[in-house]
Amino acid sequence: MEKIEFFKHNLTEEDLDRACQVMRSTFLTTGPQVAAFEKKLAQYLDSPEAVGLTSCTGAMHLVLLKHGIGEGDEVITTPMTFVATATAILEAGATPVFVDVCPQSGLLLPEAVDAAVSPKTRAILPVHLYGRMVDMRGFARVAAKHGLLLLEDAAHCLEGSRDQVRPGQLSAAACFSFYATKSMTCGEGGALVCRSPEDAAWYRSARHHGISKNASSRYTQKYEHWDMEMMGWKYNMDDIQAALLLHQIDRLDTYRQRRQDLENLYRELLADVAGLDFLEAPAPGELSGHHLLTVLLPPQVDRDEVIRLVQEMGVGCAVNYRAVHVLRYFRERYGYRPEDFPNAYQIGQRTISLPLYPRLTEAEVTRVCDTLKKVVSASK
Ligand SMILES: Cc1ncc(COP(=O)(O)O)c(C=O)c1O
């Protein structure tokens, strides 16, 4: 039987043609395609400005630097995320401080963060896990109360909204990923949205060594000396990436709806598996990005053995995520024990991610569920 892949991207022939057009032209790096992509992304997210970058990690790093966060500062975040959320804080020279997540949703809660703010706290970095947004209105209140920077790891949520708020609308910046398995992708890539042209100009300089002229102006105009005006990094998106991404934006909402329908089918088909739990579904009126479909296996089964067997039976699956605080680097550097953040730890021990992408068929979802049920009932 044919393997059901964990993920398949949705690049169309038109997307590929547009990227090829760029590659057949003379100019490949940050230029008109990136500018067009930024304009369209900002419009899509109803935000004043978007900046194209090479990764979400780089985006978060830049936002922290822009706001002067570094050595001696603490940034509150979640242990239930991909390591990049925490490593971006470390890259800035600051210390990630974890606050445990809600056991039902896996999300960071504003009231828990409020209670954890210390004199060293300078910023809050919540994550819109698996596509569901955190309570941004609540986080904006906590950030205002303590005078903290609020930035969002929106790698899982381009398409969502909660309480009439979209990513980037109540924070200094929201950061996105276009990594290979994201809802739109160019292999590797990222962006941020921010609130003012001044901020966007700072990010455009910082993504390119902090120099005064970008490659596009050097290419289209006569040579003029450029200067280095500030410390910068090398995080600029190129025109090939932007050409691949530009028209994927048009399809985001249709694909989001398709993933929602598939998630509903998973919830229906797995409802009768004793001990298997889903994380809380989005509230009415809330729009999740439905980025990943994760289930929590019955506590008594060996999750890693289930993964091995499910894969052997031709179904791709993954773990998103083992809690960050139990990963070796964090354990050794900070002396964390699993029980320090028990809710994140428990989710990380029980979770398995199943295929979820627009091209997945209902028949494939049924086969994934039948496979999982078989394996789980045999391993009890
Ligand atoms: C929650 C989360 N944050 C950050 C990242 C990092 O994104 P990038 O690979 O674009 O740096 C990812 C990527 O998978 C992610 O899932």
The ligand as an ORCA input file, in Angstrom:
! r2SCAN-3c Opt
* xyz 0 1
  C       6.720     27.178     16.730
  C       7.895     27.424     15.833
  N       8.667     28.494     16.066
  C       9.729     28.770     15.301
  C      10.063     27.973     14.238
  C      11.295     28.296     13.443
  O      11.005     28.635     12.151
  P      12.200     28.775     11.092
  O      12.629     27.407     10.741
  O      11.574     29.515      9.943
  O      13.253     29.564     11.758
  C       9.293     26.853     13.938
  C       9.679     26.009     12.788
  O       9.336     24.906     12.594
  C       8.178     26.562     14.753
  O       7.425     25.496     14.524
*
